[in-house]
Structure formats: structure tokens, C-alpha cells
Amino acid sequence: MKNRELEVVLLKEMQKIRPNFQIKPMVDFKHSEEKTLPRVVSRTLNNSIVERYEERKDGDKGIYQQIEVHRHTISFTFTLSKKESEEDVEEIRKHFSHIVGSEWWIDRAGKELVIEEITDLIDVSEYTKDSYTERYSFDMNVRTLEENIAEIEHVEKVELELKVKGGIIWRSKFKTFFERLLNNDK
């Protein structure tokens, strides 16, 4: 699952809990003209492959399945208006805390993910001479599963027909090698 795709899945789940929050992945937020409060901005800090394995599904047809498990670390930053408080953000965080590692989610596109860990809520508010911007943040570690299936043609027997042109020296030099290859001798 791509970083932005995963962020959008999680942001939409957050918006179900608090519909008044504007949701944006950081990639979209940078270029967005519409910036309203309150909002949640997500940013993928890390995406690494933690497990990779292959499985041969059908030996006769040569169907192989490669499975990769990715670990994503995503940071969510909440910027509040004067109507919201830390409790609104904590409610969203608690919603995800209750499902940490308990089950695999499957969204409509068939993507699978599990939440491994959620950090504590951190106050990253800014005080300036003229204003106060209330911000909170937490990180989430998520594992996703990606499957790739490849069908490789199975070859039973290979037959070679060699024609040598241009001289006996070359043929005599490699004749025994090719004879062993064709006769399956050691």
C-alpha cells in the first residue's frame, strides 16, 4: 500500500469520529488553497519492508506468490480552532488505541493493515506575540500486507539444434561439451 493511500484510509476513519476536522495528507496540504481549522495533517515518517517471502502456489503451472510486510510510521498533527480541545484529539487517538493489534482491517479496495502501536499525545502548540495556535500530535505504527502473484511458464524439456558454420576447429573444441549437455551426461 502506498504511503498516501494508507494515510487517506486512516484520515477518513478519523473524520468519521470527528466530521468537523479537515483531513489532508502532507503531500496535498502543501499545495492546497483551502486550509481551514480544525484540521488533521498526516505525514509518513518511515516505510520499510520488515518481512518478505515467496510461496509456490501451483508447481505445474509455475504460479508464484510474493508477500511483503511493510511497517509504516505515520505522524498525525491536529491544529485546533477555538471550538475544539485536546479532548477531541484524545477521543480520536483512543478510538485507534482500542484496535491496536486486535484485528486486520480490510477496506473496500481489499487492502489489509494492522495497527501495531500508537504513541502518547504530545502538545506541540505554538505561542507567539500575537497569537496562540493549539496543536497536538501522535504517531502510529502500521503494518500492511502486499501480495504479488506471478505466473511463470513451466518448461519440461529443452531441445537444441546446433549448426556450426565457419570451421572445424571451433566445432571440435566444443563438441564434447555440447554432446554432454544434450545427452545429460556428467
Phi, psi and omega in degrees: 000133180290155183303309183296320180300316178294317178301317181296319178302313182289321178296320178295325176294322177294322181292333175295326181283316179231087185297341182282350180280131171283134181246136180208131165290150183303325180301319180280327185296323181301325186254008184275137175274332182269103177235105182244165175247147353284157180214158175237127177242130181251150178214127176280120180273328184205144174217111182227153177274122181258337177213143176214128177212157181241150180221134177270114186279318182220108184295328182287321184267347180074044178263124181242145178237126176250130182240131177238134175253122181255145172246121180252138170247118185240134177256135177244125179243126182254123174251123188257154170266186182286347181276336183260166179219180178301329180297326178296318179290319180296326178296319177295314180299318180295323178304314180284329179297328181287343181248015179298120175063005186277329183199161174274133173271146173229114180274182187298332181276001178083016179278142182248140177207155175221139178272123181272316188203147174230130181281171176291159177285130182244135177274115178241036182294155181242132175250127173235177181299324185256344186208173176225123178248117182272120181224144176225155183213149168211157180251155180225131173260125185230137173255137176236156182244130179235127181249137173233128180245129180236138177252116182247129182296132180272127182255120180278310188217141178242126176244131180244140172240115183256132174239125182258128178237143170102356175157149181283330184300313181296318182294317182291331180292321186251004184300314182293324178298312181291325177297317177297320180297314182288327181270358180062033178275158179266000000 
